Amino acid sequence: MSPSDSEHLVKGNVFVTVRDWLTDAHGEASYQRLLDAMPPEHAREVADPLPSIWHPETIHQSMLHALHETVCSGDLRRYQGVIADITVLGVHKFARLILQMSSNAFVLRRLPTLWKIIRRGPATTEVDQTRERTQIAYGRFPFYGDALYRHYILGVLTGIVRTSARMDPTVEVVRYETDRLLVDLRLPVGAG
């Protein structure tokens, strides 16, 4: 295990949600095709994922790369949309009701809490809001040098806002380094 493996963990419900979305959208064999595109040791660990088990983030990284390759044919825009769709599915019915009854500003201020529900480790999430935009600063997470992780975050944010506002925000990377990421999120006019 690399240092990032032992320090950064992701909850199994992330893998369960990917499997459920894939099988619903593309049929039962699609999850096996995704696993086949992953390193064998990673695929074995999430072949039959359990929601409560914690896994090294590097396994999630392998899955994101396999998803980009097998489902999205290397298309980053499509990948970001797929991540948004998976995020919408992953929001449990109770949480979906809470998100739909809450303002976008409230939901976005809760991003650090949402991060901690599905991840363990030293990563940080800070939210800065004005009337016009929300900036989210992610830090101490050594995966942002990977373009797919940056697009993953943009897709997740889109899915969260889609659930609460029933519309997509404009999200873009302001800057990044290997272990930090700054994202600008703007809601459509009148969606406050």
Secondary structure, DSSP 8 states (H G I E B T S, - for coil): --HHHHH-EEETHHHHHHHHHHHHHH-THHHHHHHHTS-HHHHHHTSS--TT-EEEHHHHHHHHHHHHHHTSTT-HHHHHHHHHHHHHHHS-HHHHHHHHHS-HHHHHHTHHHHHHHHEESS-EEEEEE-SS-EEEEEES-TTTTSHHHHHHHHHHHHHHHHHHHSS--EEEEEEEETTEEEEEEE--TT--
